[in-house]
Amino acid sequence: MPRTFIIALLSLVATLTTPAFADTPDDAKIASIGHTLDSLHKAASKADGDTYFALFAPDAVFI
C-alpha cells in the first residue's frame, strides 16, 4: 500500500509540474517559419544558391 501511494504521488507531481503547452508556437512564429520556407522554395526554384543559403542559420549544416 505505501509503495503504491508513493508511486501515485510521484506520478501526480510529475504530471502537475510539467507544462503542457510550454513550447506551443504563436502565430507570429508560425508565419515567420512559413515565410522562410516559401523563400527557400522560391530560391531553389530559381537555382539561386546565394539567396537559398543566406536563409540558413550561420551554424547550419547542409547535407
Backbone as CSV, one residue per row, in Angstrom:
resi,resn,N_x,N_y,N_z,CA_x,CA_y,CA_z,C_x,C_y,C_z
1,MET,0.802,-1.206,0.000,0.000,0.000,0.000,0.849,1.276,0.000
2,PRO,1.819,1.429,0.904,2.621,2.654,0.887,3.395,2.828,-0.429
3,ARG,3.858,1.732,-0.994,4.614,1.810,-2.253,3.711,2.316,-3.381
4,THR,2.496,1.820,-3.451,1.541,2.252,-4.464,1.207,3.725,-4.285
5,PHE,1.050,4.148,-3.060,0.744,5.545,-2.766,1.890,6.457,-3.198
6,ILE,3.108,6.058,-2.915,4.280,6.862,-3.287,4.390,6.971,-4.805
7,ILE,4.189,5.866,-5.497,4.247,5.888,-6.961,3.152,6.790,-7.526
8,ALA,1.952,6.688,-6.994,0.849,7.530,-7.449,1.138,9.000,-7.163
9,LEU,1.681,9.288,-5.991,2.004,10.662,-5.624,3.089,11.233,-6.542
10,LEU,4.127,10.476,-6.809,5.188,10.927,-7.707,4.663,11.154,-9.124
11,SER,3.777,10.287,-9.582,3.179,10.456,-10.908,2.357,11.736,-10.975
12,LEU,1.598,11.994,-9.928,0.783,13.200,-9.882,1.654,14.450,-9.879
13,VAL,2.703,14.447,-9.077,3.604,15.601,-9.008,4.277,15.827,-10.361
14,ALA,4.729,14.761,-11.003,5.381,14.892,-12.309,4.415,15.449,-13.340
15,THR,3.180,15.021,-13.297,2.172,15.499,-14.247,1.844,16.964,-14.018
16,LEU,1.706,17.371,-12.779,1.326,18.742,-12.473,2.461,19.738,-12.662
17,THR,3.694,19.292,-12.602,4.821,20.217,-12.737,5.347,20.298,-14.163
18,THR,4.802,19.524,-15.068,5.216,19.570,-16.462,4.253,20.469,-17.228
19,PRO,4.751,21.590,-17.768,3.851,22.466,-18.516,3.383,21.790,-19.807
20,ALA,2.092,21.745,-20.004,1.521,21.038,-21.139,1.754,21.770,-22.456
21,PHE,1.755,23.089,-22.431,1.860,23.852,-23.661,3.040,24.816,-23.627
22,ALA,4.132,24.413,-23.045,5.272,25.303,-22.889,5.884,25.691,-24.219
23,ASP,5.885,24.803,-25.182,6.538,25.078,-26.457,5.547,25.305,-27.590
24,THR,4.336,25.703,-27.264,3.351,25.963,-28.305,3.743,27.232,-29.051
25,PRO,3.982,27.129,-30.361,4.387,28.326,-31.108,3.220,29.291,-31.272
26,ASP,3.518,30.571,-31.289,2.459,31.548,-31.507,2.324,31.831,-33.006
27,ASP,1.323,32.591,-33.370,1.029,32.858,-34.778,2.181,33.559,-35.489
28,ALA,2.877,34.459,-34.812,3.988,35.179,-35.435,5.126,34.225,-35.799
29,LYS,5.408,33.270,-34.917,6.463,32.296,-35.201,6.068,31.408,-36.370
30,ILE,4.819,30.989,-36.395,4.343,30.136,-37.483,4.421,30.888,-38.808
31,ALA,4.026,32.151,-38.813,4.086,32.963,-40.026,5.523,33.148,-40.486
32,SER,6.437,33.357,-39.542,7.846,33.534,-39.878,8.436,32.265,-40.495
33,ILE,8.084,31.134,-39.932,8.557,29.851,-40.478,8.000,29.641,-41.878
34,GLY,6.725,29.937,-42.073,6.110,29.807,-43.392,6.779,30.698,-44.416
35,HIS,7.092,31.934,-44.020,7.766,32.868,-44.932,9.156,32.354,-45.315
36,THR,9.880,31.841,-44.337,11.213,31.307,-44.614,11.144,30.110,-45.551
37,LEU,10.204,29.211,-45.313,10.053,28.055,-46.206,9.676,28.486,-47.616
38,ASP,8.769,29.454,-47.726,8.396,29.963,-49.046,9.603,30.576,-49.754
39,SER,10.416,31.312,-49.003,11.621,31.920,-49.581,12.619,30.859,-50.033
40,LEU,12.766,29.805,-49.238,13.657,28.705,-49.628,13.175,28.053,-50.917
41,HIS,11.877,27.803,-51.013,11.328,27.165,-52.211,11.482,28.052,-53.432
42,LYS,11.260,29.356,-53.253,11.394,30.294,-54.373,12.836,30.346,-54.864
43,ALA,13.786,30.441,-53.932,15.204,30.490,-54.317,15.632,29.183,-54.981
44,ALA,15.156,28.066,-54.460,15.514,26.770,-55.047,14.937,26.634,-56.455
45,SER,13.736,27.133,-56.672,13.117,27.007,-57.998,13.841,27.845,-59.039
46,LYS,14.554,28.875,-58.587,15.321,29.734,-59.496,16.797,29.352,-59.522
47,ALA,17.155,28.308,-58.798,18.558,27.879,-58.660,19.434,29.029,-58.163
48,ASP,18.893,29.811,-57.227,19.603,30.951,-56.651,20.264,30.513,-55.348
49,GLY,21.457,29.950,-55.488,22.168,29.406,-54.335,22.529,30.435,-53.288
50,ASP,22.907,31.643,-53.721,23.287,32.681,-52.758,22.124,33.036,-51.834
51,THR,20.946,33.262,-52.417,19.771,33.584,-51.609,19.355,32.397,-50.755
52,TYR,19.392,31.213,-51.351,18.991,29.994,-50.651,19.816,29.801,-49.383
53,PHE,21.138,29.836,-49.524,21.994,29.564,-48.369,22.067,30.744,-47.397
54,ALA,21.712,31.940,-47.848,21.656,33.088,-46.938,20.516,32.938,-45.936
55,LEU,19.536,32.116,-46.257,18.405,31.901,-45.347,18.733,30.918,-44.223
56,PHE,19.835,30.217,-44.333,20.242,29.259,-43.300,20.867,29.996,-42.118
57,ALA,20.787,29.407,-40.954,21.453,29.938,-39.769,22.964,29.867,-39.984
58,PRO,23.715,30.768,-39.350,25.170,30.760,-39.552,25.846,29.420,-39.234
59,ASP,25.304,28.662,-38.300,25.911,27.396,-37.925,25.209,26.190,-38.549
60,ALA,24.373,26.439,-39.552,23.636,25.346,-40.206,24.589,24.484,-41.044
61,VAL,24.215,23.226,-41.182,24.995,22.297,-41.998,24.078,21.778,-43.110
62,PHE,24.469,21.976,-44.344,23.698,21.484,-45.475,24.213,20.110,-45.838
63,ILE,23.323,19.131,-45.833,23.733,17.757,-46.125,23.181,17.354,-47.466
